[in-house]
């Protein structure tokens, strides 16, 4: 599947999921529907999902919300992967491979639990 197709499917899923969550609020929590808020939540949810799907896209949240068509272009460019070579660890060294490094902020963490 092309990355631009994935980007547009992500838009569709973000809208559907937000409408579903809004519907649940109406039915189960007796809240009032707010179309403007639902649209904003869809855009924000899309921005979060894009950052999760393509972390290498360096675009701030506000630009993603303002210019969602750029997501398609950047997702297509970011789908080209660079080759990463694996090297055997030195003798006596235990090497753990993880899918993605974690960002360390206030505490020391690792990808192994």
N, C-alpha and C positions, 0 to 999 in steps of 0.2 A: 504494500500500500504506500502510495506517495505521501510524503510528509505534509504537503498542502491539503490532501484529503483528510489526513489525521487532524490537521488544524481546524478544518471546517466541521468535522464530526465533533470535535471538542466544543466548538461553539454551540452546536445543536444540543449536545448532552448537558452543557452548562445551563442552557435555557430550560430544557425539560426538567432537570433536577430542581432548579429554582422554582419553577411553576409548581412542581410536585410538593416542595417544602412549604410554599405559600398556601397551597390548597390544604395541607395538613394543619397549618396554623389556623386557617378559617374553620375547618371542621372540628378539630379537637381542642383548640385553645380559644375559640370564639373571638378571634382577632379580625379586624377590618382589613379588607384588601386595599393595597396601595400600589397602583400600577407603576408609578415612578420608582418606588422603593424596590419593586420586583425587578425592574430593568436594571437598576444600579447593582442589586445583588447578583444578577446574572453576569454583569460585566466584571464585578469583583471576583466572583467564583471562577470565571474564565481566566482572569489574570493569575490567580493562585494555581490553577491546574496547568496553565502554560509553563509557569516557573517550575512546577514539579516534573512535567513531561520533558521540557528542554531547559535544564538548568544553565546550559552554556549560552543561552540567549541573554545578552546584557541589555535589558530594556526595563525602564522603571515601570511601576504599576500604573501610574497615571497615563503614560504614553500607550500602554497596552489597552487601557480603557478608551482613550481618545481615538486611537488609530488601530483597531483590531485587524485591519487588512495587512499591517506590517508583520503580524504574527506569522501569517502564511509565508511571506518572503523570508523572514529570518529562520523559520522552522526548516524551510527547504535548504537554506545555506548550511544550517547546523547539522543536517542529516549526513553530511560527509564526515566520516570518522577518520581520525588519524590512527595509524598503526601503533600499537603499544606492544612492546616486546617484553616477554617474561624472561627473567634470568634465574638460574638455579641459585639458591642461597649458599653461602659459604658453609663448609663443614662445621657441624656443631651449632648451627643457627636454625631456629624454628621460624618459618615464615608463614604469616597468615595473609591470605588474599581476601579482600572484601570487595563488594561491588562498587562502593563509592565511599570516599572518605567523609567523615562527619566534620562539620564546622565546629571548632572549639571556641567557646565564648568565655564563660566564667568557670568552667570546671573541665577537668581532664576526662575525656571519653574515648572509647574506641569502637570499632565496628564489630567487635566480638563480644558476645554476652553469654 
